[in-house]
Amino acid sequence: MILGQIVVGEVKTKLYICFVLVKTIKFVSLFFVLAFFASCDNDGKSIFKPNRIEPPSIQDKGKSLYKENVGRSSWQQPELVMNKMGDIDGKVIADIGAGTGFFVLRMAYKNAKVIAIDIDPVMVNYIEAFKENLPAEIQSNISTRLAEENDPKLKDGEVDKVIIINTVSYINKLQDYLAILKKGIKSEGFIMILDYKSKIIDIPAPPLDDRVSIGKLQMYLANAGYKNIIVDDTSLEYQYIVTAEVE
Ligand SMILES: C[S@@+](CC[C@H](N)C(=O)[O-])C[C@H]1O[C@@H](n2cnc3c(N)ncnc32)[C@H](O)[C@@H]1O
């Protein structure tokens, strides 16, 4: 009798454990399913959406070169910046001083054919490495190119558009550089330069003395032969956006 009660007790306990296990598995599965859909677009396709990507920080490249900081998207507003580039679908775009690829990735996900150009092999290798983890169709939108300080290594008329972001202050002889760059842009092509305003700002940025003022940039672009130079120094609090065209 007592033995019978013990056996029934054990069976009950096991059944109870099974019940708890099944409930837990259901709950965990539901969590992952919800997490998956939360990371998808409305159409359920993309789980790696560009505006959710913050490339890892490169904290110290020596000198005052740069520090990418957390929260960059809040002050640089990549979607706004991307809109300023106009139609980039299928367009060949050179990102001069591509660094860790903050914009490379975003443009590639909008189906631009991006040439990520940098003078630092570490940066080029970095982009090549993260590229390997991307879907094949995105990988095919990205190529890298090791350039030289005074030569972006573009073929004549190779690209539709050029962007230079957070980089002009590192380019010596900027006017000459812009003139060389212009040869690589197709006629009716476009350049966009985005950099730090010459004022005290509370985000990591090159020293004031090293920054390129909007006025100087306008002058360099004009002297280098660019047309229709447009300055936007109001959309972003810390940075200006200058665009120009190639005839
Ligand atoms: C501050 S980072 C900006 C990276 C990227 N544009 C971004 O917004 O995240 C500057 C990058 O420009 C590169 N650079 C500096 N001088 C250059 C030049 N003359 N030509 C091409 N790249 C250059 C550096 O190696 C570095 O990766």
The ligand as an SDF file (V2000), in Angstrom:
LIG
                    3D

 27 29  0  0  0  0  0  0  0  0999 V2000
   37.8930   59.7650  -38.8480 C   0  0  0  0  0  0  0  0  0  0  0  0
   38.0080   58.4480  -39.9440 S   0  0  0  0  0  0  0  0  0  0  0  0
   36.4380   58.5500  -40.7380 C   0  0  0  0  0  0  0  0  0  0  0  0
   35.9880   57.2240  -41.2410 C   0  0  0  0  0  0  0  0  0  0  0  0
   34.6370   57.2130  -41.9470 C   0  0  0  0  0  0  0  0  0  0  0  0
   34.5380   58.1440  -43.0340 N   0  0  0  0  0  0  0  0  0  0  0  0
   33.5330   57.4600  -40.9750 C   0  0  0  0  0  0  0  0  0  0  0  0
   32.8270   58.4610  -41.1260 O   0  0  0  0  0  0  0  0  0  0  0  0
   33.3480   56.6460  -40.0710 O   0  0  0  0  0  0  0  0  0  0  0  0
   39.1480   59.0310  -41.1510 C   0  0  0  0  0  0  0  0  0  0  0  0
   39.6010   57.9380  -42.1020 C   0  0  0  0  0  0  0  0  0  0  0  0
   40.2340   58.5990  -43.2070 O   0  0  0  0  0  0  0  0  0  0  0  0
   41.3740   57.8740  -43.5700 C   0  0  0  0  0  0  0  0  0  0  0  0
   42.2270   58.8070  -44.3080 N   0  0  0  0  0  0  0  0  0  0  0  0
   43.0110   59.7870  -43.8160 C   0  0  0  0  0  0  0  0  0  0  0  0
   43.6070   60.4520  -44.8110 N   0  0  0  0  0  0  0  0  0  0  0  0
   43.1770   59.8910  -45.9830 C   0  0  0  0  0  0  0  0  0  0  0  0
   43.4320   60.1380  -47.3690 C   0  0  0  0  0  0  0  0  0  0  0  0
   44.2730   61.0920  -47.7760 N   0  0  0  0  0  0  0  0  0  0  0  0
   42.8180   59.3450  -48.2840 N   0  0  0  0  0  0  0  0  0  0  0  0
   41.9610   58.3730  -47.8960 C   0  0  0  0  0  0  0  0  0  0  0  0
   41.6890   58.0740  -46.5920 N   0  0  0  0  0  0  0  0  0  0  0  0
   42.2920   58.8450  -45.6580 C   0  0  0  0  0  0  0  0  0  0  0  0
   41.9150   57.3440  -42.2520 C   0  0  0  0  0  0  0  0  0  0  0  0
   42.7500   56.2320  -42.4320 O   0  0  0  0  0  0  0  0  0  0  0  0
   40.6230   56.9980  -41.5170 C   0  0  0  0  0  0  0  0  0  0  0  0
   40.2420   55.6780  -41.7370 O   0  0  0  0  0  0  0  0  0  0  0  0
  1  2  1  0
  2  3  1  0
  2 10  1  0
  3  4  1  0
  4  5  1  0
  5  6  1  0
  5  7  1  0
  7  8  2  0
  7  9  1  0
 10 11  1  0
 11 12  1  0
 11 26  1  0
 12 13  1  0
 13 14  1  0
 13 24  1  0
 14 15  1  0
 14 23  1  0
 15 16  2  0
 16 17  1  0
 17 18  1  0
 17 23  2  0
 18 19  1  0
 18 20  2  0
 20 21  1  0
 21 22  2  0
 22 23  1  0
 24 25  1  0
 24 26  1  0
 26 27  1  0
M  CHG  2   2   1   9  -1
M  END
$$$$
